[in-house]
Each structure stands twice: as structure tokens, then as C-alpha cells.
Amino acid sequence: MMKVTLIGAGNLATQLGKSLHRAGVEICQVFSRTEESARTLAGLLDADWLTDVSRLRSDADIYVLSVKDSVLCRLIPEVCKGRGDKLFLHTAGSMPMRCFEGQARHYGVLYPMQTFSKKHDVCFADIPVFIEGNTQETEEQIRNFARRLSRRIFSLSSSDRQYLHLAAVWACNFTNYCYGVASKLLGEHGIPFDVMLPLIDETTRKIHKSAPAEAQTGPAVRGDRNVMRRQLALMDGRSDLQELYRLISAGIGEEASATHAAPDEESH
């Protein structure tokens, strides 16, 4: 049976650990600087937990580091020390594979591109997983490991992965921030946010079949400056939101002009 040790007990590590456990992978240990997080996740995975990285055992086949970028490089030497025959992986979208150089012989990246939370379980089978290995043999080992999680596995270099991660920030994190802005605007006028859900769902459905530029609607793509001026006035006192509105609207207008996209809808 394959044995894995998890370094980290956050959102990604939690969902990764649970998926591996369901796939029959033995989770040996869970490390976290926070006892509650380590204990909770280890309890779900029938694993041992620890908060002192020096107490890591060496009986795992693979050590997966799912921690903040700011602490990854500090932890790598401690995790790799004395475990030269093991495989070491990190799960960060924005960190290069070379952060393992000089610390391990077999290493790489396992980056599942999805948004994760501890309480919301996900189906890994359809999540695209991007891998990279320091040698061809190592990458094949990582691919076989990734197959226990997903049907969608792609080889991707560190240099290309940073653009993938940037695209994910635009598509997910920034979009979710916009949902938050919409929720606050609605809440200030007693309108429930759930009235937005059919619109959000339809927008998402559209881009399953059409390119985002083709699916774009709204006053900016139509060049309706009267509507945009009125909406900017509604945000008086929020210069930050006004500036975002201007910048995003300008970007939408430029994209529409560049592609000569003629809007076929008059909504939103």
C-alpha cells in the first residue's frame, strides 16, 4: 500500500488527504503548526498528527507539502533531510519546482487547480491536476500517483504553471470578490443576494459553450456611457469601486472593439 505524509492541514491538504484516503492510500502522519488543525485532519484520515516537524517519521513513500508559499521554502530542508530515497511534492500553483533543488533527489509538483475549503468536499476525479517532475522517471511516478485522484492529468512546466495560477486568480478569486461587492450593494438596499444566483449560473453555463469574449454582455460591451455614468454616481463615496468599475469597463470595451463582437443581447 502506498504511504503518504501530509505537511499542512489547510483547505487543500484536507480535501487532498480525504480523497487519497478514500482511494486506499495510507496517510501516515499529518503535520501542522496548529495542534487543532493537525489533530482534526489526522482523525479523519486514521493518521498520526504532529506539530514538531523534527518528529516526522521516514516510513512514507511520498511527502506532500501543502502549505503557504511563505513557509514552503523554510520547511523543505527540514522535511527532506535524511530521506533521500523518498518523493517530495508541493501543491503550490505559483512556486517553482526548483525550490527542492539541493534538498532532494526525487521531487516535483502536484497542483490540483480548484478552489478548496475544509467543509465542502469535492470530487477530485474531474479536477485537472498539473504535474511536473525533476526527471522523466519521477514525473511518471507522480503521474501514477495523480491517477489515484483524477482522470485529468497534465504535464506543465513551472514557468507555464505561474500563468495558469494567474488565470485562476482572475477567474476565481477576483470573481468571488465581485460577488462580495454585489452582495454588499444589494444588502444595503434590503435585496437578498440569492436573486443573483440564476444570473451567475447562466453566465457560467454560457462559457461552457462559448468563449468568454463572445458571451460578454452589459453596458460596457454596448458602449452605453449614459448607463455607466449613472452607475458610477451610485458609488459616490467609494472611489475604489468606481476606479475598478472604470478599469474593468474600459477593458471590456477594448476587448469588444478588438474582436469586433456585436452584442446580441441587451441585458445587464
C-alpha positions as CSV (number, residue, x, y, z in Angstrom):
1,M,0.0,0.0,0.0
2,M,1.3,3.5,-0.9
3,K,2.1,5.6,2.1
4,V,1.8,9.4,2.2
5,T,2.7,12.0,4.8
6,L,0.9,15.4,4.6
7,I,2.7,18.5,5.5
8,G,-0.1,21.0,6.1
9,A,-3.7,20.7,7.3
10,G,-5.4,23.6,5.5
11,N,-8.1,23.6,2.9
12,L,-6.2,21.9,0.1
13,A,-4.5,19.4,2.4
14,T,-7.8,18.5,3.9
15,Q,-9.5,17.7,0.6
16,L,-6.4,16.0,-0.8
17,G,-6.0,13.8,2.3
18,K,-9.6,12.8,2.3
19,S,-9.6,11.9,-1.4
20,L,-6.4,9.9,-1.0
21,H,-7.8,8.1,2.0
22,R,-10.9,7.2,0.0
23,A,-8.7,5.9,-2.8
24,G,-7.0,3.4,-0.4
25,V,-3.8,5.4,0.2
26,E,-2.4,5.2,3.8
27,I,-1.8,8.6,5.3
28,C,1.0,8.1,7.9
29,Q,1.2,11.5,9.5
30,V,-0.3,14.9,9.3
31,F,1.9,17.9,10.3
32,S,0.6,21.4,11.0
33,R,1.9,24.2,13.2
34,T,-1.6,24.3,14.8
35,E,-2.4,21.3,17.0
36,E,-6.2,21.6,16.4
37,S,-5.8,21.5,12.6
38,A,-3.3,18.6,12.7
39,R,-5.4,16.6,15.2
40,T,-8.7,17.2,13.3
41,L,-7.4,16.1,9.9
42,A,-5.4,13.2,11.2
43,G,-8.6,12.0,13.0
44,L,-10.4,11.9,9.6
45,L,-7.6,10.0,8.0
46,D,-6.7,7.5,10.7
47,A,-3.3,9.0,10.8
48,D,-0.9,10.3,13.5
49,W,-0.5,14.0,14.0
50,L,2.3,16.3,15.0
51,T,3.2,19.9,15.3
52,D,7.0,19.4,15.5
53,V,8.5,18.8,12.1
54,S,11.6,17.2,13.6
55,R,9.3,14.3,14.7
56,L,8.4,13.3,11.1
57,R,8.9,9.6,10.5
58,S,10.6,8.3,7.4
59,D,8.2,5.4,6.6
60,A,6.2,7.3,4.0
61,D,6.8,6.9,0.2
62,I,5.7,10.4,-0.6
63,Y,5.8,13.6,1.3
64,V,3.3,16.2,0.1
65,L,3.8,19.8,1.2
66,S,0.5,21.8,1.1
67,V,1.5,25.0,3.0
68,K,1.6,28.7,2.4
69,D,4.2,29.8,-0.2
70,S,5.8,32.0,2.5
71,V,6.7,28.9,4.6
72,L,7.3,26.3,1.9
73,C,11.0,27.0,1.3
74,R,11.6,27.1,5.1
75,L,10.0,23.7,5.6
76,I,11.5,21.9,2.6
77,P,15.0,21.4,4.1
78,E,13.6,20.1,7.4
79,V,11.2,17.7,5.6
80,C,13.7,16.4,3.1
81,K,16.6,15.9,5.5
82,G,17.7,12.3,5.8
83,R,15.0,11.0,3.4
84,G,17.0,10.9,0.1
85,D,15.1,7.9,-1.4
86,K,11.6,9.5,-0.9
87,L,9.5,11.5,-3.3
88,F,8.7,15.1,-2.3
89,L,5.9,17.2,-3.8
90,H,4.5,20.6,-3.3
91,T,1.0,21.7,-4.4
92,A,1.5,25.4,-5.0
93,G,0.5,27.0,-8.3
94,S,2.9,29.9,-8.0
95,M,6.0,28.2,-6.6
96,P,8.6,26.7,-9.0
97,M,9.7,23.1,-8.8
98,R,13.3,24.3,-8.2
99,C,12.7,25.1,-4.6
100,F,13.5,21.5,-3.9
101,E,16.9,21.7,-5.7
102,G,19.8,20.6,-3.4
103,Q,17.4,19.2,-0.8
104,A,16.0,16.1,-2.5
105,R,16.8,13.7,-5.4
106,H,13.2,12.9,-6.4
107,Y,10.8,15.8,-6.4
108,G,8.1,17.6,-8.3
109,V,4.7,19.4,-8.3
110,L,1.2,18.1,-7.9
111,Y,-1.1,21.1,-8.5
112,P,-4.9,20.5,-8.4
113,M,-6.5,23.6,-10.0
114,Q,-9.6,24.1,-7.9
115,T,-10.8,26.2,-5.0
116,F,-10.9,24.3,-1.8
117,S,-12.5,24.6,1.7
118,K,-12.3,22.2,4.6
119,K,-16.0,21.7,5.0
120,H,-17.0,21.4,1.3
121,D,-16.0,18.0,-0.1
122,V,-15.0,17.9,-3.8
123,C,-14.9,15.2,-6.4
124,F,-11.2,15.0,-7.4
125,A,-12.0,12.8,-10.4
126,D,-12.8,15.7,-12.7
127,I,-10.4,18.3,-11.2
128,P,-7.5,19.0,-13.6
129,V,-4.2,18.1,-11.9
130,F,-1.0,19.6,-13.2
131,I,2.2,17.7,-12.6
132,E,6.0,18.3,-13.0
133,G,8.9,16.1,-12.1
134,N,12.6,16.7,-11.9
135,T,13.3,13.7,-14.1
136,Q,11.2,11.8,-16.6
137,E,11.1,8.8,-14.3
138,T,10.0,10.9,-11.3
139,E,7.3,12.6,-13.4
140,E,5.9,9.2,-14.4
141,Q,5.8,8.3,-10.7
142,I,3.9,11.5,-10.0
143,R,1.5,10.7,-12.8
144,N,0.8,7.3,-11.4
145,F,0.1,8.9,-8.0
146,A,-2.1,11.5,-9.5
147,R,-4.2,8.9,-11.3
148,R,-5.4,7.8,-7.8
149,L,-7.1,11.2,-7.6
150,S,-8.1,12.4,-11.1
151,R,-8.8,11.4,-14.7
152,R,-7.5,14.7,-15.9
153,I,-3.7,14.9,-15.6
154,F,-1.5,17.3,-17.5
155,S,2.3,17.9,-17.5
156,L,3.1,21.5,-17.1
157,S,6.4,23.4,-16.5
158,S,6.9,25.8,-13.6
159,S,7.1,28.7,-16.0
160,D,3.8,27.9,-17.6
161,R,2.1,27.0,-14.3
162,Q,2.6,30.5,-13.0
163,Y,0.4,31.8,-15.8
164,L,-2.2,29.1,-15.1
165,H,-2.2,30.2,-11.5
166,L,-2.6,33.9,-12.5
167,A,-5.5,32.9,-14.8
168,A,-7.1,31.1,-11.8
169,V,-6.8,34.2,-9.7
170,W,-8.7,36.2,-12.3
171,A,-11.3,33.5,-12.9
172,C,-11.9,32.6,-9.3
173,N,-10.6,34.9,-6.6
174,F,-11.3,38.2,-8.4
175,T,-14.7,36.9,-9.5
176,N,-15.6,35.9,-5.9
177,Y,-14.6,39.4,-4.7
178,C,-17.0,40.9,-7.3
179,Y,-19.7,38.6,-5.8
180,G,-18.9,40.1,-2.4
181,V,-19.3,43.7,-3.8
182,A,-22.6,42.8,-5.4
183,S,-23.8,41.2,-2.1
184,K,-22.9,44.3,-0.1
185,L,-24.6,46.6,-2.6
186,L,-27.8,44.5,-2.5
187,G,-27.7,44.2,1.3
188,E,-27.6,47.9,1.7
189,H,-30.9,48.1,0.0
190,G,-32.6,45.1,1.5
191,I,-32.2,42.9,-1.5
192,P,-31.2,39.2,-0.9
193,F,-28.0,38.1,-2.7
194,D,-29.7,34.9,-3.9
195,V,-31.6,36.8,-6.6
196,M,-28.2,36.9,-8.3
197,L,-27.8,33.2,-8.4
198,P,-29.7,32.5,-11.7
199,L,-27.7,35.2,-13.4
200,I,-24.4,33.8,-12.1
201,D,-25.4,30.3,-13.0
202,E,-26.4,31.3,-16.6
203,T,-23.2,33.2,-17.1
204,T,-21.2,30.1,-16.0
205,R,-23.2,27.9,-18.3
206,K,-22.6,30.2,-21.3
207,I,-18.8,29.9,-21.1
208,H,-19.1,26.1,-21.2
209,K,-20.1,26.6,-24.8
210,S,-18.8,30.0,-25.9
211,A,-15.6,31.9,-25.4
212,P,-15.9,34.5,-22.6
213,A,-15.5,37.4,-25.1
214,E,-18.4,36.0,-27.1
215,A,-20.6,35.6,-24.0
216,Q,-19.9,39.2,-22.7
217,T,-22.9,41.4,-22.3
218,G,-23.6,44.7,-20.4
219,P,-23.3,48.4,-20.8
220,A,-19.5,48.4,-21.4
221,V,-19.7,46.0,-24.3
222,R,-22.5,48.1,-25.8
223,G,-20.7,51.3,-25.2
224,D,-23.6,52.7,-23.2
225,R,-21.9,55.6,-21.5
226,N,-25.2,57.0,-20.0
227,V,-25.8,53.8,-18.0
228,M,-22.1,53.7,-16.9
229,R,-22.2,57.3,-15.7
230,R,-25.4,56.7,-13.7
231,Q,-23.9,53.6,-12.1
232,L,-20.7,55.4,-11.2
233,A,-22.8,58.0,-9.5
234,L,-24.4,55.3,-7.4
235,M,-21.0,54.5,-6.0
236,D,-20.2,58.1,-4.8
237,G,-18.1,57.8,-1.7
238,R,-16.5,54.5,-2.9
239,S,-13.7,55.7,-5.1
240,D,-12.1,52.3,-5.0
241,L,-15.1,50.7,-6.5
242,Q,-15.5,53.5,-9.0
243,E,-12.0,53.0,-10.2
244,L,-12.4,49.2,-10.6
245,Y,-15.7,49.8,-12.5
246,R,-13.9,52.2,-14.9
247,L,-10.9,49.9,-15.4
248,I,-13.0,46.8,-16.0
249,S,-15.5,48.6,-18.2
250,A,-12.6,50.0,-20.3
251,G,-11.1,46.5,-20.6
252,I,-14.4,45.1,-21.8
253,G,-14.9,47.9,-24.3
254,E,-11.4,47.4,-25.7
255,E,-11.9,43.6,-26.0
256,A,-15.2,44.2,-27.8
257,S,-13.6,46.6,-30.2
258,A,-10.6,44.3,-30.9
259,T,-12.8,41.3,-31.7
260,H,-15.5,43.4,-33.5
261,A,-18.0,41.5,-31.3
262,A,-21.5,42.7,-32.0
263,P,-23.6,42.2,-28.8
264,D,-26.7,40.1,-29.5
265,E,-28.3,40.8,-26.1
266,E,-29.5,43.9,-24.3
267,S,-29.4,42.5,-20.8
268,H,-27.2,43.6,-17.8
